[in-house]
């Protein structure tokens, strides 16, 4: 995997936008990992995408087999207070 740039997430994190970008990468068949503090977004070439909250040990399926799943992401501030959830 090639690194394309460095970005300080604390200066302008758009969590819903990051989720949308990782879904588009999964739909394009691109492997990608984005680490945002305690959150990790993963896209797989199989068309699957996930968001993991490493601190709270939670996971959300964002995309499965190229099909977007229903999810609701809310950004409540800095790393220590960011929350994300999935609608089921």
C-alpha positions in Angstrom: 0.0 0.0 0.0 1.3 3.5 -0.9 1.0 6.4 1.6 -0.4 9.4 -0.2 -0.2 12.1 2.5 -0.1 13.1 6.2 -3.1 14.7 7.8 -3.7 15.8 11.4 -7.2 14.4 12.1 -7.7 16.6 15.2 -7.7 19.8 13.1 -10.6 18.8 10.9 -12.0 15.4 11.3 -15.1 14.7 9.3 -16.1 11.2 10.6 -19.2 10.8 8.4 -17.1 11.9 5.4 -14.3 9.4 6.3 -16.9 6.6 6.5 -18.2 7.6 3.0 -14.7 7.6 1.6 -13.9 4.1 3.0 -17.1 2.8 1.6 -16.3 4.2 -1.9 -12.8 2.5 -1.7 -14.4 -0.8 -0.8 -16.9 -0.5 -3.7 -13.9 0.3 -6.0 -12.1 -2.9 -4.8 -9.3 -1.0 -3.0 -7.8 -2.3 0.2 -7.4 0.6 2.7 -6.9 1.2 6.4 -7.5 4.6 8.1 -6.5 5.0 11.8 -8.2 7.9 13.6 -7.1 7.6 17.2 -9.3 4.9 18.7 -11.2 4.4 15.5 -10.1 2.3 12.6 -11.8 2.2 9.2 -11.0 -0.7 6.9 -11.9 -1.3 3.2 -11.3 -4.6 1.5 -11.0 -5.4 -2.1 -13.9 -7.9 -1.6 -16.2 -4.8 -1.3 -16.5 -5.0 2.5 -15.9 -2.0 4.8 -15.9 -1.8 8.5 -15.4 0.7 11.3 -13.8 -0.5 14.6 -13.8 1.4 17.9 -10.7 -0.1 19.4 -11.3 1.5 22.8 -14.9 0.3 23.3 -14.4 -2.9 21.3 -17.2 -2.2 18.9 -17.6 -2.8 15.2 -19.9 -1.5 12.5 -20.3 -3.0 9.0 -20.3 -0.1 6.5 -20.4 -2.0 3.3 -20.8 -5.7 2.5 -19.9 -7.1 -1.0 -20.0 -3.7 -2.5 -23.5 -3.0 -1.1 -23.7 -0.1 1.4 -25.3 -0.9 4.7 -27.4 1.4 6.8 -25.3 3.2 9.4 -25.5 6.4 11.4 -22.2 8.0 12.4 -22.0 10.9 14.9 -18.8 12.8 15.7 -19.0 14.2 19.2 -15.7 15.9 19.4 -12.1 15.0 19.9 -10.6 11.5 20.1 -11.5 10.8 23.7 -15.2 11.7 23.1 -15.8 10.5 19.5 -18.7 8.1 19.3 -19.9 6.1 16.3 -22.8 3.7 16.0 -24.7 1.5 13.5 -28.4 1.4 13.0 -29.6 -2.2 12.7 
